[in-house]
Amino acid sequence: MSQPRARAVRSRRTVDTPTAEIVLDDILELAPGDQVVVDGVMLSGVSRLGEPVRARSAIRHAVAGRRVRGTAFALAH
């Protein structure tokens, strides 16, 4: 079994890193199908996120400035 990973932007380069190594102020890139691994704020772009709400999932539009939760999945850009 592999450990969860994320794409973090560090020193202007995107690096594949274990989610356990994500630190405060990391910028993460998401692609369709990726899970949002930490709570944060979307910095740029537009996306649709599937977020669990009580016993079901809700699809929400995400735009720059919107808070996202670590339980969401990126559906599309």
Helices and strands as residue ranges (DSSP letters): E 5-10, E 13-18, G 19-21, E 27-29, E 40-41, E 46-53, E 56-63, E 67-68, E 73-76
